[in-house]
Amino acid sequence: MEEREDKEVYRLVRDNNRLLRSMRRNAVIWGIIKILLYLGVLVVLPLWLYATYLAPIAENALGVLGQVQGVGAEAQNQLNAFQEILQKLNPAQYIGR
């Protein structure tokens, strides 16, 4: 009777060990899958979104900023030229002061 119980306990221990190994293997596999998913969501997805949507908008904005700065510099040059003309004319000499 005791030998049969020992065999039953041994069979249960082997079955339990098989189940525990399977659970551990599944936990490791899912852990790796989770790491890859988090890596994809937190690193790859933002880079792809930047390259696809934000980079063209940023390039366009930088181009517009360059144009605005160019127009500003041109306006400043025209203002300086206008001030030079006013200084050459010197309206005080015509008014009598």
C-alpha positions as CSV (number, residue, x, y, z in Angstrom):
1,M,0.0,0.0,0.0
2,E,2.8,2.4,0.9
3,E,4.6,1.8,-2.4
4,R,1.5,2.7,-4.4
5,E,1.2,5.9,-2.4
6,D,4.9,6.7,-3.0
7,K,4.4,6.2,-6.8
8,E,1.3,8.4,-6.7
9,V,3.2,11.1,-4.8
10,Y,6.1,10.8,-7.3
11,R,3.7,11.1,-10.2
12,L,2.0,14.2,-8.6
13,V,5.5,15.7,-7.9
14,R,6.5,15.2,-11.6
15,D,3.2,16.6,-12.8
16,N,3.5,19.6,-10.5
17,N,7.1,20.2,-11.6
18,R,6.0,20.0,-15.3
19,L,3.3,22.6,-14.7
20,L,5.6,24.9,-12.8
21,R,8.3,24.8,-15.6
22,S,5.6,25.5,-18.1
23,M,4.3,28.5,-16.1
24,R,7.9,29.8,-15.7
25,R,8.6,29.4,-19.4
26,N,5.4,31.2,-20.3
27,A,6.2,34.0,-17.8
28,V,9.6,34.5,-19.4
29,I,8.2,34.5,-22.9
30,W,5.5,37.0,-22.0
31,G,8.0,39.2,-20.2
32,I,10.1,39.4,-23.4
33,I,7.0,40.1,-25.4
34,K,6.1,42.9,-23.0
35,I,9.5,44.4,-23.1
36,L,9.4,44.4,-27.0
37,L,6.0,46.0,-27.0
38,Y,6.9,48.7,-24.5
39,L,10.1,49.4,-26.5
40,G,8.0,49.7,-29.6
41,V,5.4,51.9,-28.0
42,L,7.9,54.2,-26.1
43,V,10.7,54.4,-28.6
44,V,9.9,53.3,-32.1
45,L,6.4,54.8,-32.4
46,P,7.4,58.3,-31.3
47,L,10.3,58.3,-33.7
48,W,8.0,57.2,-36.5
49,L,5.4,59.8,-35.7
50,Y,8.1,62.5,-35.6
51,A,9.6,61.4,-38.9
52,T,6.1,61.1,-40.6
53,Y,4.2,64.1,-39.2
54,L,6.3,66.5,-37.2
55,A,9.5,66.7,-39.2
56,P,7.8,68.1,-42.4
57,I,5.9,70.6,-40.3
58,A,9.1,71.7,-38.5
59,E,10.9,72.0,-41.8
60,N,8.1,74.2,-43.2
61,A,8.1,76.3,-40.1
62,L,11.8,76.8,-40.2
63,G,11.5,77.8,-43.9
64,V,8.8,80.4,-43.0
65,L,10.9,81.7,-40.2
66,G,13.8,82.2,-42.5
67,Q,11.6,84.1,-44.9
68,V,10.3,86.3,-42.1
69,Q,13.8,87.0,-41.0
70,G,14.8,87.9,-44.6
71,V,11.8,90.2,-44.9
72,G,12.7,91.8,-41.6
73,A,16.3,92.4,-42.6
74,E,15.1,93.9,-45.9
75,A,12.7,96.2,-44.1
76,Q,15.5,97.2,-41.7
77,N,17.8,98.0,-44.7
78,Q,15.0,100.1,-46.3
79,L,14.4,102.0,-43.1
80,N,18.2,102.7,-42.8
81,A,18.2,104.0,-46.3
82,F,15.2,106.2,-45.6
83,Q,16.9,107.6,-42.5
84,E,20.0,108.4,-44.5
85,I,17.9,110.2,-47.1
86,L,16.2,112.2,-44.4
87,Q,19.6,113.1,-42.9
88,K,20.9,114.2,-46.3
89,L,17.9,116.4,-46.8
90,N,18.0,117.9,-43.3
91,P,14.6,119.6,-43.2
92,A,15.9,122.1,-40.6
93,Q,17.8,124.0,-43.3
94,Y,14.5,124.6,-45.2
95,I,12.5,125.6,-42.2
96,G,15.0,128.2,-41.1
97,R,16.3,126.9,-37.9
